[in-house]
Amino acid sequence: MLRRFVLAAGLLALASGPTLAQGCDTRFTLRNSSGATVNEFYFGPSSRSDWGRDRLGENVVPSGRLVNYTPGGRGGNYDFKVVWANGEMAELMRVNICETSEIVATRSGIEAR
């Protein structure tokens, strides 16, 4: 009886493992601490070959402000790109979205926290 219980518990742990990994919290905040306005923001799974659409649309993110995002989908590695009002840009590649709650635009680029 004990052997069956241990076997059942082990199988249950194996079955729930991938579900938990895929169901991570993908929400994050874009925080602009750069001293300049962010005009464009792009992100998506690292497996994509293009940046897709500007996630800010017609909006901008002035310095000192933040925007919350819930990408949905699964976890894994994501790439991020910001474009400032002066046309300069920065990219941050292969960030584990399950371990990141904040993408920060700084004076020297962007970083994940």
C-alpha contacts under 8 A as a table, 3 or more apart, distances in Angstrom:
res1	aa1	res2	aa2	distance
1	M	4	R	5.24
1	M	5	F	6.39
2	L	5	F	5.04
2	L	6	V	6.23
3	R	6	V	5.24
3	R	7	L	6.12
4	R	7	L	5.06
4	R	8	A	5.98
5	F	8	A	5.12
5	F	9	A	6.10
6	V	9	A	5.11
6	V	10	G	6.16
7	L	10	G	5.14
7	L	11	L	6.25
8	A	11	L	5.16
8	A	12	L	6.12
9	A	12	L	5.10
9	A	13	A	6.24
10	G	13	A	5.14
10	G	14	L	6.32
11	L	14	L	5.09
11	L	15	A	6.10
12	L	15	A	5.10
12	L	16	S	6.15
13	A	16	S	5.31
13	A	17	G	6.07
14	L	17	G	5.30
14	L	18	P	7.70
15	A	18	P	6.90
15	A	19	T	7.55
16	S	19	T	5.29
16	S	20	L	6.26
17	G	20	L	5.41
17	G	21	A	6.43
18	P	21	A	5.04
18	P	22	Q	6.09
19	T	22	Q	5.23
19	T	23	G	6.00
20	L	23	G	5.05
20	L	24	C	6.55
21	A	24	C	5.84
21	A	75	G	7.38
22	Q	74	R	5.23
22	Q	75	G	5.72
23	G	74	R	6.39
23	G	75	G	7.07
24	C	74	R	7.20
24	C	75	G	5.99
24	C	98	C	5.53
25	D	75	G	7.66
25	D	97	I	7.93
25	D	98	C	5.79
26	T	70	T	6.21
26	T	71	P	6.32
26	T	72	G	6.42
26	T	73	G	7.94
26	T	74	R	7.61
26	T	75	G	6.38
26	T	97	I	5.64
26	T	98	C	5.61
26	T	100	T	7.93
26	T	101	S	7.83
27	R	68	N	7.45
27	R	69	Y	5.68
27	R	70	T	4.39
27	R	71	P	6.59
27	R	72	G	7.80
27	R	101	S	6.54
28	F	68	N	6.00
28	F	69	Y	5.47
28	F	70	T	6.60
28	F	100	T	6.86
28	F	101	S	4.39
28	F	102	E	5.15
28	F	103	I	7.13
29	T	66	L	6.57
29	T	67	V	5.62
29	T	68	N	4.38
29	T	69	Y	6.03
29	T	101	S	6.29
29	T	102	E	4.69
29	T	103	I	6.09
30	L	66	L	5.43
30	L	67	V	5.22
30	L	68	N	6.31
30	L	69	Y	7.68
30	L	102	E	5.97
30	L	103	I	4.85
30	L	104	V	5.84
30	L	105	A	7.50
31	R	64	G	7.24
31	R	65	R	6.17
31	R	66	L	4.36
31	R	67	V	6.70
31	R	102	E	6.99
31	R	103	I	6.21
31	R	104	V	4.75
31	R	105	A	6.20
32	N	35	G	7.64
32	N	36	A	7.99
32	N	37	T	7.72
32	N	38	V	7.23
32	N	61	V	6.79
32	N	62	P	6.90
32	N	63	S	5.05
32	N	64	G	5.49
32	N	65	R	5.69
32	N	66	L	6.07
32	N	104	V	5.89
32	N	105	A	4.81
32	N	106	T	6.79
33	S	36	A	8.00
33	S	63	S	5.61
33	S	64	G	5.48
33	S	65	R	7.75
33	S	104	V	6.63
33	S	105	A	5.56
33	S	106	T	5.06
33	S	107	R	7.28
34	S	37	T	7.75
34	S	63	S	6.06
34	S	64	G	7.92
34	S	105	A	5.42
34	S	106	T	3.95
34	S	107	R	4.38
34	S	108	S	7.73
35	G	63	S	5.09
35	G	64	G	7.51
35	G	106	T	7.62
35	G	107	R	6.71
36	A	62	P	6.61
36	A	63	S	5.35
36	A	84	W	6.78
36	A	85	A	7.19
37	T	60	V	6.82
37	T	61	V	5.68
37	T	62	P	4.33
37	T	63	S	5.47
37	T	84	W	5.73
37	T	85	A	5.64
38	V	41	F	7.37
38	V	60	V	5.77
38	V	61	V	5.05
38	V	62	P	6.30
38	V	63	S	7.56
38	V	82	V	6.63
38	V	83	V	5.86
38	V	84	W	4.33
38	V	85	A	6.01
39	N	56	L	7.52
39	N	59	N	7.33
39	N	60	V	4.78
39	N	61	V	6.63
39	N	82	V	7.64
39	N	83	V	5.75
39	N	84	W	5.25
39	N	85	A	5.40
40	E	54	D	5.71
40	E	55	R	7.11
40	E	56	L	5.95
40	E	57	G	7.64
40	E	60	V	6.93
40	E	82	V	5.65
40	E	83	V	4.93
40	E	84	W	6.87
41	F	54	D	5.48
41	F	55	R	5.45
41	F	56	L	5.94
41	F	80	F	7.49
41	F	81	K	5.77
41	F	82	V	4.62
41	F	83	V	6.50
42	Y	51	W	6.11
42	Y	52	G	7.13
42	Y	53	R	6.72
42	Y	54	D	5.30
42	Y	55	R	5.66
42	Y	80	F	5.68
42	Y	81	K	5.05
42	Y	82	V	6.47
43	F	51	W	6.61
43	F	52	G	7.87
43	F	55	R	7.62
43	F	78	Y	6.71
43	F	79	D	5.46
43	F	80	F	4.44
43	F	81	K	6.39
44	G	48	R	6.98
44	G	51	W	6.94
44	G	52	G	7.80
44	G	78	Y	5.33
44	G	79	D	5.70
44	G	80	F	7.03
45	P	48	R	5.78
45	P	76	G	7.28
45	P	77	N	5.91
45	P	78	Y	4.22
45	P	79	D	6.20
46	S	49	S	7.79
46	S	77	N	5.54
46	S	78	Y	4.68
46	S	79	D	5.28
46	S	93	M	7.18
46	S	94	R	5.94
48	R	51	W	7.45
54	D	57	G	5.59
56	L	59	N	5.16
56	L	60	V	6.32
61	V	65	R	6.12
61	V	66	L	6.83
61	V	67	V	7.59
62	P	65	R	5.75
75	G	96	N	7.24
75	G	97	I	5.78
75	G	98	C	5.57
76	G	95	V	7.82
76	G	96	N	5.31
76	G	97	I	5.89
76	G	98	C	6.77
77	N	93	M	8.00
77	N	94	R	4.75
77	N	95	V	4.91
77	N	96	N	4.39
77	N	97	I	5.97
78	Y	93	M	6.62
78	Y	94	R	5.19
78	Y	95	V	5.12
78	Y	96	N	6.34
78	Y	97	I	6.21
79	D	91	E	7.37
79	D	92	L	5.78
79	D	93	M	4.34
79	D	94	R	5.44
79	D	95	V	6.35
80	F	91	E	5.61
80	F	92	L	5.09
80	F	93	M	6.29
81	K	89	M	7.07
81	K	90	A	5.66
81	K	91	E	4.34
81	K	92	L	6.36
82	V	89	M	5.54
82	V	90	A	5.56
82	V	91	E	6.66
82	V	105	A	7.55
82	V	110	I	7.72
83	V	87	G	6.05
83	V	88	E	5.78
83	V	89	M	4.31
83	V	90	A	6.77
84	W	87	G	5.41
84	W	88	E	5.50
84	W	89	M	6.16
85	A	88	E	7.47
89	M	109	G	7.84
90	A	109	G	5.40
90	A	110	I	6.42
91	E	109	G	7.55
91	E	110	I	6.90
92	L	95	V	7.33
92	L	110	I	6.45
92	L	111	E	6.81
95	V	100	T	7.50
95	V	112	A	7.26
96	N	99	E	5.57
96	N	100	T	6.48
97	I	100	T	5.17
97	I	101	S	7.63
98	C	101	S	7.97
100	T	103	I	7.63
100	T	112	A	6.25
100	T	113	R	5.60
101	S	112	A	7.72
101	S	113	R	6.23
102	E	112	A	5.84
102	E	113	R	5.11
103	I	110	I	6.85
103	I	111	E	5.77
103	I	112	A	4.67
103	I	113	R	6.33
104	V	110	I	5.42
104	V	111	E	5.33
104	V	112	A	6.32
104	V	113	R	7.50
105	A	109	G	5.95
105	A	110	I	4.41
105	A	111	E	6.74
106	T	109	G	5.24
106	T	110	I	5.64
106	T	111	E	7.61
